[in-house]
Amino acid sequence: RKEVEQDPGPFNVPEGATVAFNCTYSNSASQSFFWYRQDCRKEPKLLMSVYSSGNEDGRFTAQLNRASQYISLLIRDSKLSDSATYLCVVNKGGGSYIPTFGRGTSLIVHP
Amino acid sequence: DAGITQSPRHKVTETGTPVTLRCHQTENHRYMYWYRQDPGHGLRLIHYSYGVKDTDKGEVSDGYSVSRSKTEDFLLTLESATSSQTSVYFCAISSTGDEQYFGPGTRLTVT
């Protein structure tokens, strides 16, 4: 099993839709979790951290489920500009400073 | 945006030639990373640094070396470039080893 797994998609949704991605991780000792966004031919950019209590930033909500070892990203009221690849990142903690990246989930928002 | 630059941004070189990519930061972050990104593989860690003159290998380090003689610069060297090293190279920095901030990338083509 890969350390961090994501459905590559693409998720093809109309504007205004709500879409959710999940990301599973294999190391139960993982401590830190993040979502990054990557536009085509650009660098990844930090979207949001994922806290145990969940995290919301505008239309974006991230959740952590430790029992089932997954994190989720919910995007409400999708915009055309949300089209991108979303990368899940997990850090096992315990002094580790090498995050593990998933391969990403592609989102296409169409008119 | 974090102050991180990469140079050159694009390079075409011939097989067997040495190539050095530079990552420069103005954030005084402790950790610096070199990744390569290829279709179907996602981001893969080449080398990383946890301080000046402190570096270690990532998962795809063969054929690459690095140096960090000062906090702000992290150099990636391909001693003898091969066609399999054609890729997009991203540098990243982090103050804690968790959240990372990426440079704009270098597109390297080895002919």
Backbone of each chain as ProteinMPNN parsed JSONL, in Angstrom:
{"seq_chain_A": "RKEVEQDPGPFNVPEGATVAFNCTYSNSASQSFFWYRQDCRKEPKLLMSVYSSGNEDGRFTAQLNRASQYISLLIRDSKLSDSATYLCVVNKGGGSYIPTFGRGTSLIVHP", "coords_chain_A": {"N_chain_A": [[0.855, -1.194, 0.0], [0.556, 2.209, -0.858], [2.104, 5.038, 0.707], [0.659, 7.449, 0.755], [-2.375, 7.898, -0.725], [-4.344, 8.871, -3.496], [-7.294, 9.384, -5.421], [-6.85, 9.709, -8.802], [-8.64, 10.964, -10.514], [-9.926, 12.406, -13.584], [-12.062, 14.653, -11.74], [-14.941, 15.864, -12.909], [-16.88, 18.593, -12.912], [-19.791, 20.744, -12.811], [-19.932, 24.354, -12.74], [-20.61, 25.785, -9.568], [-21.174, 23.451, -8.294], [-20.777, 21.079, -5.58], [-17.923, 19.438, -4.48], [-15.965, 16.666, -3.415], [-12.88, 15.39, -2.216], [-10.988, 12.571, -1.249], [-8.221, 11.359, 0.696], [-6.052, 8.82, 1.49], [-3.909, 7.572, 4.068], [-1.099, 5.627, 5.13], [0.476, 5.433, 7.407], [-0.132, 5.257, 10.693], [0.892, 6.827, 12.653], [1.152, 9.343, 11.702], [1.328, 12.896, 11.772], [0.933, 15.484, 10.745], [-0.98, 17.227, 8.311], [-1.855, 18.215, 5.03], [-3.301, 20.151, 2.359], [-2.458, 20.855, -0.943], [-2.503, 22.941, -3.826], [-2.119, 22.628, -7.302], [-1.588, 24.222, -10.246], [-1.692, 23.782, -13.803], [1.486, 23.192, -15.07], [2.674, 24.731, -13.166], [4.052, 25.634, -9.912], [3.409, 23.695, -6.896], [1.108, 24.947, -4.46], [0.501, 25.841, -1.122], [-2.605, 25.088, 0.133], [-4.284, 24.583, 2.384], [-3.907, 23.735, 5.847], [-4.648, 20.742, 7.69], [-6.448, 20.193, 10.454], [-7.041, 18.408, 13.521], [-9.538, 19.047, 14.441], [-10.771, 19.815, 12.201], [-10.931, 22.138, 9.443], [-11.784, 25.226, 8.044], [-11.959, 27.338, 5.252], [-13.32, 29.784, 3.779], [-14.85, 28.7, 0.912], [-13.782, 26.237, 1.139], [-13.297, 23.218, 2.894], [-11.562, 21.23, 5.133], [-11.061, 17.995, 6.447], [-10.12, 15.641, 8.984], [-9.837, 12.232, 9.529], [-8.843, 10.216, 11.784], [-9.252, 7.628, 12.698], [-9.988, 6.129, 10.484], [-7.948, 6.779, 8.88], [-7.804, 8.887, 6.873], [-7.882, 11.949, 5.006], [-9.922, 14.695, 3.998], [-11.117, 16.888, 1.433], [-13.351, 19.394, 0.861], [-15.049, 21.194, -1.539], [-17.088, 23.86, -1.98], [-19.643, 25.379, -4.011], [-18.315, 25.463, -6.596], [-15.869, 27.067, -8.644], [-14.794, 28.154, -11.912], [-12.132, 28.739, -11.743], [-11.223, 27.031, -9.838], [-10.332, 24.797, -11.023], [-7.784, 22.504, -11.163], [-4.986, 20.576, -9.944], [-5.136, 18.752, -6.976], [-3.174, 18.202, -4.25], [-2.454, 15.902, -1.749], [-0.84, 15.899, 1.367], [1.232, 14.406, 3.737], [2.771, 14.264, 6.888], [4.821, 12.354, 8.882], [5.639, 13.12, 11.358], [7.162, 13.186, 14.641], [9.641, 14.341, 14.61], [10.274, 14.101, 11.988], [10.985, 15.67, 8.919], [10.247, 15.378, 6.394], [7.865, 15.563, 4.274], [5.285, 13.515, 2.809], [4.046, 13.226, -0.402], [0.939, 12.852, -2.059], [-0.138, 11.684, -5.317], [-1.953, 13.334, -6.429], [-5.178, 14.764, -7.23], [-7.146, 15.42, -9.952], [-9.13, 18.169, -10.805], [-11.729, 19.377, -12.74], [-13.589, 22.078, -13.525], [-16.436, 22.961, -15.196], [-18.275, 25.227, -17.358]], "CA_chain_A": [[0.0, 0.0, 0.0], [1.33, 3.43, -0.907], [1.995, 5.828, 1.932], [-0.409, 8.419, 0.587], [-3.085, 7.553, -1.954], [-5.431, 9.717, -3.949], [-7.945, 9.061, -6.689], [-6.309, 10.719, -9.726], [-9.702, 11.639, -11.237], [-10.384, 13.726, -13.163], [-13.403, 14.96, -11.307], [-15.468, 16.825, -13.868], [-18.097, 19.089, -12.263], [-20.24, 22.05, -13.308], [-19.832, 25.491, -11.828], [-21.613, 25.803, -8.52], [-21.313, 22.137, -7.656], [-19.952, 20.73, -4.426], [-17.113, 18.264, -4.81], [-15.121, 16.249, -2.291], [-11.805, 14.44, -2.487], [-10.401, 11.905, -0.091], [-6.827, 10.945, 0.595], [-5.768, 7.88, 2.571], [-2.502, 7.456, 4.423], [-0.863, 4.306, 5.71], [1.183, 5.501, 8.684], [-1.064, 5.709, 11.727], [1.574, 7.785, 13.528], [1.253, 10.628, 11.004], [0.972, 14.001, 12.661], [0.572, 16.734, 10.068], [-1.687, 16.946, 7.065], [-2.028, 19.437, 4.258], [-3.731, 20.13, 0.969], [-1.825, 21.804, -1.853], [-3.109, 23.08, -5.137], [-1.139, 22.813, -8.355], [-2.105, 24.528, -11.571], [-0.918, 23.162, -14.882], [2.821, 23.725, -15.366], [3.064, 25.666, -12.113], [4.483, 24.989, -8.68], [2.366, 23.463, -5.891], [0.94, 26.013, -3.472], [-0.215, 25.399, 0.058], [-4.005, 25.503, 0.171], [-4.668, 24.655, 3.784], [-3.525, 22.671, 6.763], [-5.792, 19.968, 8.15], [-6.336, 20.002, 11.892], [-7.89, 17.338, 14.064], [-10.89, 19.576, 14.608], [-11.252, 20.284, 10.908], [-10.473, 23.472, 9.089], [-12.593, 25.796, 6.98], [-11.459, 28.596, 4.71], [-14.229, 30.171, 2.712], [-15.58, 27.595, 0.289], [-12.991, 25.022, 1.309], [-13.31, 22.592, 4.215], [-10.715, 20.039, 5.235], [-11.361, 17.171, 7.611], [-9.213, 14.544, 9.277], [-10.429, 11.075, 10.188], [-7.697, 9.402, 12.214], [-9.64, 6.219, 12.862], [-9.974, 5.494, 9.162], [-6.716, 7.234, 8.253], [-7.941, 9.643, 5.65], [-8.26, 13.346, 5.082], [-10.827, 15.043, 2.919], [-11.219, 18.297, 1.028], [-14.661, 19.692, 0.297], [-15.12, 22.493, -2.194], [-18.476, 24.245, -2.231], [-19.871, 26.428, -5.009], [-17.105, 25.406, -7.43], [-15.618, 28.098, -9.649], [-13.917, 27.717, -13.003], [-10.753, 28.928, -11.296], [-10.832, 25.93, -8.943], [-9.752, 23.73, -11.852], [-6.38, 22.337, -10.787], [-4.71, 19.306, -9.285], [-5.075, 18.929, -5.529], [-2.212, 17.262, -3.687], [-2.558, 15.581, -0.327], [0.507, 15.786, 1.92], [1.221, 13.855, 5.093], [4.07, 14.219, 7.546], [4.677, 11.378, 9.959], [5.948, 13.718, 12.645], [8.234, 12.581, 15.421], [10.908, 14.919, 14.189], [10.461, 13.984, 10.546], [10.745, 16.893, 8.159], [10.098, 14.972, 5.002], [6.465, 15.248, 3.975], [5.007, 12.583, 1.711], [3.032, 13.777, -1.292], [0.151, 12.016, -2.944], [0.06, 12.029, -6.729], [-2.866, 14.398, -6.8], [-6.502, 14.551, -7.823], [-7.425, 16.471, -10.933], [-10.482, 18.723, -10.805], [-12.09, 20.237, -13.883], [-14.874, 22.728, -13.346], [-16.859, 23.463, -16.506], [-19.423, 26.178, -17.294]], "C_chain_A": [[0.886, 1.238, 0.0], [1.103, 4.233, 0.365], [0.836, 6.807, 1.883], [-1.082, 8.141, -0.758], [-4.234, 8.507, -2.228], [-6.019, 9.162, -5.233], [-7.476, 10.114, -7.695], [-7.378, 11.51, -10.476], [-9.523, 11.452, -12.74], [-11.829, 13.735, -12.656], [-13.88, 16.108, -12.191], [-16.807, 17.319, -13.336], [-18.507, 20.414, -12.868], [-19.995, 23.134, -12.271], [-20.943, 25.438, -10.8], [-21.77, 24.497, -7.781], [-20.447, 22.056, -6.399], [-19.204, 19.45, -4.761], [-16.215, 17.951, -3.622], [-14.086, 15.24, -2.752], [-11.374, 13.805, -1.169], [-8.962, 11.535, -0.375], [-6.563, 10.009, 1.766], [-4.265, 7.826, 2.822], [-2.292, 6.184, 5.223], [-0.223, 4.353, 7.091], [0.287, 6.089, 9.76], [-0.43, 6.729, 12.678], [1.695, 9.166, 12.894], [0.667, 11.75, 11.847], [0.425, 15.228, 11.94], [0.019, 16.425, 8.684], [-1.986, 18.257, 6.343], [-2.669, 19.13, 2.918], [-2.99, 21.236, 0.217], [-2.62, 21.83, -3.142], [-1.986, 23.293, -6.148], [-1.844, 23.061, -9.678], [-1.154, 23.965, -12.618], [0.391, 23.918, -15.123], [3.276, 24.789, -14.352], [3.518, 24.892, -10.877], [3.297, 24.707, -7.759], [2.318, 24.634, -4.91], [0.096, 25.501, -2.323], [-1.631, 25.965, 0.048], [-4.469, 25.649, 1.616], [-4.087, 23.492, 4.574], [-4.794, 21.964, 7.215], [-5.596, 19.675, 9.627], [-7.294, 18.915, 12.351], [-9.345, 17.775, 14.172], [-11.496, 20.025, 13.287], [-10.814, 21.723, 10.679], [-11.29, 23.984, 7.913], [-12.001, 27.123, 6.562], [-12.328, 28.956, 3.522], [-15.005, 28.977, 2.182], [-14.913, 26.234, 0.516], [-13.057, 24.527, 2.757], [-12.454, 21.339, 4.174], [-11.038, 19.312, 6.53], [-10.332, 16.067, 7.744], [-9.98, 13.448, 9.993], [-9.296, 10.127, 10.553], [-8.049, 7.921, 12.29], [-9.549, 5.473, 11.54], [-8.779, 5.929, 8.326], [-6.956, 7.872, 6.887], [-8.201, 11.11, 5.98], [-9.115, 13.665, 3.866], [-10.749, 16.542, 2.649], [-12.563, 18.472, 0.346], [-14.615, 21.093, -0.298], [-16.58, 22.777, -2.522], [-18.529, 25.32, -3.311], [-18.64, 26.543, -5.939], [-17.055, 26.53, -8.467], [-14.732, 27.515, -10.761], [-12.463, 27.759, -12.562], [-10.297, 27.862, -10.295], [-10.219, 24.768, -9.719], [-8.254, 23.658, -11.608], [-6.199, 20.897, -10.322], [-4.51, 19.564, -7.802], [-4.23, 17.809, -4.932], [-2.421, 17.121, -2.188], [-1.145, 15.363, 0.202], [0.404, 15.361, 3.386], [2.642, 13.863, 5.643], [3.934, 13.328, 8.778], [5.06, 11.919, 11.312], [7.077, 13.003, 13.355], [9.589, 13.086, 15.016], [11.172, 14.794, 12.708], [10.17, 15.312, 9.878], [10.67, 16.591, 6.676], [8.651, 14.606, 4.766], [6.365, 14.28, 2.813], [3.84, 13.117, 0.908], [2.246, 12.662, -1.965], [0.365, 12.475, -4.379], [-0.941, 13.051, -7.237], [-4.166, 13.922, -7.406], [-6.8, 15.725, -8.735], [-8.887, 16.883, -10.875], [-10.653, 19.622, -12.022], [-13.478, 20.775, -13.623], [-15.27, 23.347, -14.679], [-18.09, 24.354, -16.361], [-20.747, 25.437, -17.325]], "O_chain_A": [[1.851, 1.317, 0.76], [0.061, 4.128, 1.012], [0.113, 6.972, 2.866], [-0.429, 8.151, -1.801], [-4.984, 8.893, -1.331], [-5.317, 8.543, -6.033], [-7.684, 11.305, -7.464], [-7.098, 12.582, -11.013], [-9.005, 10.413, -13.15], [-12.675, 12.949, -13.081], [-13.285, 17.186, -12.209], [-17.774, 16.558, -13.307], [-17.661, 21.141, -13.389], [-19.868, 22.858, -11.078], [-22.081, 25.09, -11.118], [-22.432, 24.444, -6.745], [-19.526, 22.848, -6.194], [-19.79, 18.493, -5.267], [-15.762, 18.851, -2.914], [-14.367, 14.357, -3.563], [-11.4, 14.441, -0.115], [-8.542, 11.414, -1.526], [-6.823, 10.367, 2.914], [-3.46, 8.01, 1.909], [-3.199, 5.717, 5.912], [-0.365, 3.408, 7.867], [-0.017, 7.282, 9.741], [-1.135, 7.413, 13.42], [2.282, 10.068, 13.491], [-0.34, 11.582, 12.535], [-0.443, 15.927, 12.462], [0.469, 15.512, 7.991], [-2.324, 19.266, 6.962], [-2.593, 18.011, 2.41], [-2.905, 22.378, 0.669], [-3.311, 20.874, -3.495], [-1.033, 24.031, -5.896], [-2.599, 22.219, -10.164], [0.021, 23.71, -12.352], [0.392, 25.128, -15.35], [4.135, 25.622, -14.64], [3.388, 23.67, -10.803], [2.284, 25.402, -7.83], [3.342, 25.228, -4.575], [-0.903, 24.812, -2.529], [-1.824, 27.177, -0.036], [-4.978, 26.695, 2.018], [-3.816, 22.418, 4.036], [-5.887, 22.524, 7.131], [-4.657, 18.97, 9.999], [-8.236, 18.556, 11.645], [-10.262, 16.971, 14.013], [-12.607, 20.553, 13.256], [-10.388, 22.421, 11.598], [-11.472, 23.286, 6.916], [-11.594, 27.932, 7.397], [-12.103, 28.493, 2.404], [-15.733, 28.321, 2.927], [-15.45, 25.202, 0.113], [-12.897, 25.294, 3.706], [-12.604, 20.495, 3.29], [-11.26, 19.931, 7.571], [-9.749, 15.613, 6.76], [-10.695, 13.714, 10.959], [-8.848, 9.332, 9.727], [-7.222, 7.064, 11.977], [-9.091, 4.332, 11.485], [-8.621, 5.489, 7.187], [-6.386, 7.452, 5.88], [-8.667, 11.459, 7.065], [-9.038, 12.991, 2.839], [-10.373, 17.338, 3.509], [-12.875, 17.783, -0.625], [-14.197, 22.05, 0.354], [-17.223, 22.023, -3.252], [-17.575, 26.075, -3.498], [-18.02, 27.602, -6.036], [-18.063, 26.888, -9.076], [-14.026, 26.526, -10.566], [-11.659, 26.915, -12.96], [-9.118, 27.801, -9.946], [-9.646, 23.856, -9.122], [-7.537, 24.636, -11.82], [-7.144, 20.108, -10.311], [-3.795, 20.489, -7.418], [-4.535, 16.627, -5.091], [-2.549, 18.109, -1.465], [-0.336, 14.706, -0.454], [-0.4, 15.888, 4.155], [3.593, 13.511, 4.945], [3.047, 13.524, 9.608], [4.836, 11.257, 12.325], [7.862, 12.292, 12.727], [10.577, 12.354, 15.067], [12.17, 15.311, 12.207], [9.213, 15.999, 10.235], [10.985, 17.426, 5.828], [8.244, 13.473, 5.023], [7.239, 14.228, 1.947], [2.781, 13.424, 1.455], [2.813, 11.654, -2.387], [0.969, 13.518, -4.627], [-0.798, 13.574, -8.342], [-4.254, 12.849, -8.002], [-6.713, 16.883, -8.328], [-9.778, 16.034, -10.894], [-9.835, 20.502, -12.292], [-14.437, 20.011, -13.513], [-14.532, 24.162, -15.233], [-18.84, 24.257, -15.39], [-21.806, 26.062, -17.279]]}, "seq_chain_B": "DAGITQSPRHKVTETGTPVTLRCHQTENHRYMYWYRQDPGHGLRLIHYSYGVKDTDKGEVSDGYSVSRSKTEDFLLTLESATSSQTSVYFCAISSTGDEQYFGPGTRLTVT", "coords_chain_B": {"N_chain_B": [[3.843, 35.873, -1.195], [6.287, 33.327, -0.576], [9.77, 34.092, -0.487], [11.359, 32.729, -2.831], [13.42, 31.603, -5.349], [14.32, 30.129, -8.487], [16.949, 29.098, -10.62], [18.502, 28.104, -13.709], [15.345, 28.964, -15.326], [14.577, 27.543, -17.504], [16.212, 24.988, -19.312], [18.18, 23.514, -21.798], [20.144, 20.79, -22.479], [22.946, 18.705, -23.372], [23.304, 15.14, -23.437], [25.48, 13.771, -21.02], [26.725, 16.079, -20.194], [27.58, 18.284, -17.463], [25.272, 19.725, -15.155], [24.01, 22.399, -13.252], [21.59, 23.387, -11.004], [20.065, 26.114, -9.387], [18.75, 27.081, -6.252], [17.351, 29.692, -4.492], [16.691, 31.406, -1.507], [15.008, 33.904, 0.455], [13.991, 33.805, 2.922], [15.16, 32.758, 5.134], [14.7, 30.141, 5.923], [15.08, 26.953, 7.462], [14.953, 24.377, 6.31], [15.449, 22.873, 3.152], [14.556, 21.617, -0.059], [14.834, 19.438, -2.883], [12.902, 18.464, -5.584], [11.71, 16.315, -8.198], [9.377, 16.289, -10.87], [7.361, 14.238, -12.69], [5.206, 13.03, -15.281], [2.761, 10.766, -14.147], [4.211, 10.057, -11.945], [4.184, 11.927, -9.95], [5.372, 14.166, -7.376], [8.704, 13.675, -6.543], [11.161, 13.172, -4.132], [14.443, 14.303, -4.268], [16.901, 15.211, -3.016], [17.545, 16.611, 0.225], [17.919, 19.285, 2.623], [18.811, 20.021, 5.944], [20.03, 22.041, 7.164], [22.845, 24.326, 7.036], [25.357, 22.872, 5.163], [24.357, 20.431, 5.853], [22.993, 17.718, 4.518], [20.912, 15.259, 2.872], [19.933, 12.133, 1.306], [17.131, 11.653, -0.893], [14.362, 9.798, -2.247], [15.026, 9.404, -4.942], [17.816, 9.776, -5.603], [20.026, 8.968, -7.098], [22.542, 9.848, -9.394], [22.466, 12.485, -8.871], [23.748, 15.294, -7.044], [24.111, 17.462, -4.191], [24.601, 20.707, -2.711], [24.996, 22.849, 0.081], [26.108, 25.648, 1.08], [25.522, 27.962, 2.318], [22.79, 29.456, 4.111], [20.831, 30.481, 2.373], [21.103, 29.365, -0.175], [20.72, 26.499, -2.242], [22.065, 24.047, -4.057], [21.628, 21.975, -6.871], [23.161, 19.386, -8.546], [23.653, 17.752, -11.588], [25.771, 15.398, -12.417], [26.51, 14.153, -14.792], [24.512, 14.531, -17.22], [21.594, 12.692, -18.154], [19.144, 11.375, -20.472], [16.984, 10.45, -19.041], [16.8, 12.179, -16.975], [15.478, 14.343, -17.823], [13.048, 16.578, -16.94], [10.783, 18.329, -14.717], [11.996, 20.388, -12.273], [11.592, 21.128, -8.919], [12.218, 23.307, -6.272], [11.884, 23.528, -2.75], [11.074, 25.183, 0.337], [11.112, 25.242, 3.933], [10.227, 26.234, 7.199], [9.72, 24.715, 9.391], [9.698, 22.089, 8.654], [7.313, 21.09, 8.017], [4.936, 22.641, 6.6], [5.447, 23.514, 3.267], [7.029, 25.66, 0.866], [7.11, 26.404, -2.477], [9.435, 26.895, -5.168], [9.353, 28.384, -8.505], [10.043, 26.452, -10.342], [12.154, 24.536, -12.578], [12.533, 23.792, -15.892], [14.006, 21.158, -17.36], [15.621, 19.856, -20.121], [17.141, 17.106, -21.509], [19.045, 16.267, -24.16]], "CA_chain_B": [[4.513, 34.626, -1.571], [7.607, 33.131, 0.0], [10.843, 34.538, -1.35], [12.151, 31.613, -3.317], [13.625, 31.651, -6.787], [15.112, 29.056, -9.071], [17.59, 29.466, -11.874], [17.672, 28.808, -14.688], [13.964, 28.503, -15.386], [14.542, 26.561, -18.592], [17.544, 24.645, -19.798], [18.347, 22.378, -22.7], [21.543, 20.399, -22.433], [23.217, 17.444, -24.054], [23.676, 13.993, -22.606], [26.868, 13.701, -20.606], [27.228, 17.363, -19.684], [27.165, 18.59, -16.093], [24.262, 20.777, -15.036], [23.743, 22.836, -11.881], [20.395, 24.189, -10.782], [20.202, 26.881, -8.149], [17.572, 27.505, -5.502], [17.728, 30.787, -3.619], [15.585, 31.861, -0.66], [15.255, 35.086, 1.276], [13.143, 33.622, 4.104], [15.967, 32.214, 6.228], [14.146, 28.863, 6.368], [16.102, 25.954, 7.758], [14.885, 23.195, 5.458], [15.321, 23.065, 1.713], [14.295, 20.338, -0.721], [14.761, 19.349, -4.337], [12.006, 17.448, -6.116], [11.431, 16.274, -9.619], [7.99, 15.917, -11.123], [7.177, 13.617, -14.001], [3.858, 12.47, -15.456], [2.579, 9.418, -13.632], [5.006, 9.813, -10.737], [4.017, 12.951, -8.932], [6.594, 14.786, -6.854], [9.628, 12.73, -5.918], [12.23, 13.872, -3.429], [15.791, 13.951, -4.738], [17.765, 15.467, -1.86], [17.052, 17.668, 1.083], [18.9, 19.858, 3.545], [18.246, 20.44, 7.233], [20.887, 23.094, 7.68], [24.029, 24.565, 6.22], [26.238, 21.716, 5.011], [23.675, 19.205, 6.288], [22.115, 17.258, 3.448], [20.694, 13.817, 2.859], [19.318, 11.651, 0.073], [15.73, 11.318, -0.968], [14.064, 8.504, -2.862], [15.554, 9.285, -6.304], [19.042, 10.574, -5.538], [21.087, 8.489, -7.997], [22.855, 10.731, -10.505], [22.353, 13.864, -8.403], [24.404, 15.69, -5.808], [23.666, 18.778, -3.734], [25.461, 21.413, -1.762], [24.389, 24.006, 0.74], [27.215, 26.301, 1.781], [24.917, 29.035, 3.104], [21.375, 29.214, 4.357], [19.926, 30.899, 1.31], [21.302, 28.699, -1.464], [20.749, 25.029, -2.284], [22.405, 23.728, -5.437], [21.444, 20.596, -7.332], [24.055, 19.131, -9.671], [23.625, 16.517, -12.343], [27.176, 15.282, -12.769], [26.565, 13.79, -16.204], [23.079, 14.462, -17.495], [21.049, 11.635, -19.007], [17.807, 11.707, -20.971], [16.006, 10.119, -17.995], [16.74, 13.297, -16.046], [14.573, 15.351, -18.368], [11.985, 16.664, -15.953], [10.59, 19.622, -14.075], [12.623, 20.345, -10.957], [11.088, 22.122, -7.979], [12.845, 23.51, -4.971], [10.934, 23.928, -1.723], [11.655, 25.569, 1.611], [10.215, 25.105, 5.073], [10.841, 26.661, 8.45], [9.451, 23.714, 10.422], [9.702, 20.74, 8.109], [5.932, 20.732, 7.696], [4.448, 23.4, 5.446], [6.51, 23.817, 2.317], [6.761, 26.686, -0.132], [7.833, 25.964, -3.645], [9.879, 27.796, -6.206], [8.577, 28.297, -9.748], [10.416, 25.281, -11.121], [13.091, 24.584, -13.7], [12.265, 22.753, -16.913], [15.278, 20.69, -17.907], [15.553, 18.889, -21.214], [18.441, 16.524, -21.843], [18.906, 15.7, -25.514]], "C_chain_B": [[5.9, 34.557, -0.917], [8.662, 33.537, -1.003], [11.723, 33.378, -1.756], [12.225, 31.662, -4.832], [14.473, 30.472, -7.229], [15.736, 29.562, -10.366], [18.451, 28.314, -12.388], [16.235, 28.315, -14.634], [13.782, 27.444, -16.478], [15.97, 26.26, -19.007], [17.458, 23.432, -20.7], [19.826, 22.052, -22.72], [21.711, 19.05, -23.117], [23.589, 16.361, -23.052], [25.159, 14.021, -22.289], [27.439, 14.991, -20.058], [26.782, 17.56, -18.237], [26.191, 19.764, -16.091], [24.093, 21.119, -13.564], [22.522, 23.733, -11.862], [20.525, 24.873, -9.428], [18.827, 27.205, -7.563], [18.036, 28.559, -4.504], [16.523, 31.255, -2.822], [16.0, 33.08, 0.151], [14.493, 35.005, 2.595], [13.908, 33.103, 5.32], [15.379, 30.91, 6.793], [15.238, 27.827, 6.497], [16.138, 24.842, 6.703], [14.722, 23.57, 3.985], [15.292, 21.697, 1.053], [14.402, 20.502, -2.241], [13.865, 18.177, -4.714], [12.093, 17.435, -7.64], [9.995, 15.807, -9.798], [7.856, 15.441, -12.555], [5.767, 13.056, -14.092], [3.8, 11.042, -14.928], [3.337, 9.113, -12.357], [4.761, 10.83, -9.643], [5.353, 13.555, -8.529], [7.452, 13.715, -6.181], [10.822, 13.484, -5.36], [13.599, 13.367, -3.899], [16.796, 14.036, -3.588], [17.109, 16.535, -1.013], [18.163, 18.139, 2.012], [18.193, 20.31, 4.816], [19.131, 21.458, 7.929], [22.07, 23.273, 6.76], [24.967, 23.369, 6.311], [25.636, 20.407, 5.508], [22.677, 18.789, 5.226], [21.944, 15.744, 3.539], [19.932, 13.444, 1.595], [17.824, 11.452, 0.232], [15.56, 10.007, -1.712], [14.656, 8.323, -4.249], [16.849, 10.07, -6.441], [20.138, 10.143, -6.517], [21.283, 9.439, -9.165], [22.799, 12.206, -10.146], [23.225, 14.081, -7.162], [23.937, 17.093, -5.456], [24.732, 19.406, -2.857], [24.693, 22.585, -1.187], [25.467, 24.646, 1.627], [26.726, 27.5, 2.592], [23.418, 28.842, 3.141], [20.522, 29.453, 3.119], [20.051, 30.129, 0.003], [21.411, 27.183, -1.334], [20.945, 24.659, -3.747], [22.192, 22.253, -5.72], [22.309, 20.407, -8.572], [23.799, 17.766, -10.273], [25.027, 16.36, -12.911], [27.366, 14.991, -14.255], [25.133, 13.516, -16.647], [22.714, 13.309, -18.434], [19.633, 12.006, -19.42], [16.733, 11.412, -19.922], [15.889, 11.225, -16.942], [16.002, 14.501, -16.635], [13.341, 15.398, -17.479], [11.756, 18.129, -15.58], [11.111, 19.489, -12.65], [12.073, 21.487, -10.101], [11.941, 22.129, -6.723], [11.747, 23.926, -4.001], [11.69, 24.298, -0.458], [10.62, 25.388, 2.714], [10.941, 25.561, 6.33], [10.731, 25.57, 9.517], [9.615, 22.284, 9.948], [8.317, 20.238, 7.814], [5.472, 21.462, 6.432], [5.62, 23.796, 4.554], [6.049, 24.885, 1.342], [7.704, 26.424, -1.295], [8.286, 27.121, -4.522], [9.117, 27.552, -7.491], [8.96, 27.131, -10.641], [11.424, 25.575, -12.217], [12.746, 23.444, -14.647], [13.584, 22.387, -17.58], [15.014, 19.645, -18.979], [16.96, 18.419, -21.531], [18.302, 15.797, -23.173], [20.005, 14.692, -25.833]], "O_chain_B": [[6.579, 35.567, -0.733], [8.492, 33.361, -2.209], [12.719, 33.083, -1.096], [11.202, 31.751, -5.511], [15.237, 29.9, -6.451], [15.136, 30.344, -11.103], [19.07, 27.612, -11.589], [15.949, 27.331, -13.951], [12.929, 26.564, -16.368], [16.824, 27.146, -19.051], [16.763, 22.459, -20.408], [20.662, 22.926, -22.951], [20.738, 18.351, -23.399], [24.115, 16.634, -21.973], [25.992, 14.261, -23.163], [28.539, 14.991, -19.507], [25.731, 17.062, -17.833], [26.281, 20.671, -16.919], [24.038, 20.224, -12.721], [22.435, 24.709, -12.606], [21.023, 24.296, -8.462], [17.885, 27.551, -8.276], [18.996, 28.345, -3.763], [15.452, 31.478, -3.386], [17.171, 33.265, 0.486], [14.359, 36.002, 3.304], [13.353, 33.023, 6.416], [15.533, 30.611, 7.977], [16.204, 27.824, 5.734], [17.208, 24.421, 6.262], [13.955, 24.466, 3.634], [15.911, 20.746, 1.528], [14.102, 21.559, -2.796], [14.04, 17.057, -4.234], [12.493, 18.413, -8.271], [9.467, 15.039, -8.995], [8.195, 16.151, -13.502], [5.196, 12.648, -13.08], [4.667, 10.218, -15.22], [3.149, 8.058, -11.75], [5.12, 10.582, -8.492], [6.339, 13.459, -9.26], [6.967, 12.949, -5.349], [11.414, 14.326, -6.034], [13.864, 12.165, -3.919], [17.45, 13.052, -3.24], [16.233, 17.267, -1.473], [19.196, 17.487, 2.164], [17.116, 20.905, 4.767], [18.997, 21.705, 9.127], [22.283, 22.494, 5.832], [25.32, 22.917, 7.401], [26.326, 19.39, 5.577], [21.64, 19.428, 5.052], [22.723, 15.049, 4.191], [19.366, 14.295, 0.909], [17.319, 11.135, 1.309], [16.489, 9.205, -1.8], [14.781, 7.187, -4.705], [16.961, 10.937, -7.307], [21.089, 10.893, -6.736], [20.325, 9.8, -9.849], [23.047, 13.072, -10.985], [23.41, 13.179, -6.346], [23.432, 17.824, -6.308], [25.628, 18.738, -2.34], [23.871, 23.218, -1.851], [25.692, 24.23, 2.764], [27.446, 27.995, 3.459], [22.847, 28.146, 2.301], [19.588, 28.696, 2.853], [19.171, 30.237, -0.851], [22.091, 26.658, -0.452], [20.081, 24.931, -4.581], [22.533, 21.393, -4.907], [22.206, 21.17, -9.533], [23.735, 16.757, -9.569], [25.425, 17.117, -13.797], [28.276, 15.523, -14.89], [24.613, 12.415, -16.471], [23.44, 13.004, -19.38], [18.998, 12.852, -18.79], [15.684, 12.057, -19.916], [14.979, 11.202, -16.114], [15.92, 15.554, -16.003], [12.668, 14.386, -17.283], [12.441, 19.032, -16.061], [10.712, 18.586, -11.915], [12.087, 22.65, -10.504], [12.324, 21.084, -6.196], [10.792, 24.6, -4.388], [12.788, 23.804, -0.203], [9.415, 25.383, 2.462], [12.133, 25.301, 6.498], [11.548, 25.508, 10.436], [9.666, 21.362, 10.762], [8.144, 19.089, 7.406], [5.611, 20.943, 5.325], [6.631, 24.329, 5.012], [4.864, 25.007, 1.03], [8.91, 26.25, -1.127], [7.635, 28.163, -4.614], [8.319, 26.618, -7.571], [8.258, 26.85, -11.613], [11.534, 26.697, -12.712], [12.678, 22.282, -14.246], [14.195, 23.201, -18.273], [14.281, 18.679, -18.766], [17.856, 19.223, -21.788], [17.541, 14.837, -23.296], [20.028, 14.13, -26.927]]}, "name": "protein", "num_of_chains": 2, "seq": "RKEVEQDPGPFNVPEGATVAFNCTYSNSASQSFFWYRQDCRKEPKLLMSVYSSGNEDGRFTAQLNRASQYISLLIRDSKLSDSATYLCVVNKGGGSYIPTFGRGTSLIVHPDAGITQSPRHKVTETGTPVTLRCHQTENHRYMYWYRQDPGHGLRLIHYSYGVKDTDKGEVSDGYSVSRSKTEDFLLTLESATSSQTSVYFCAISSTGDEQYFGPGTRLTVT"}
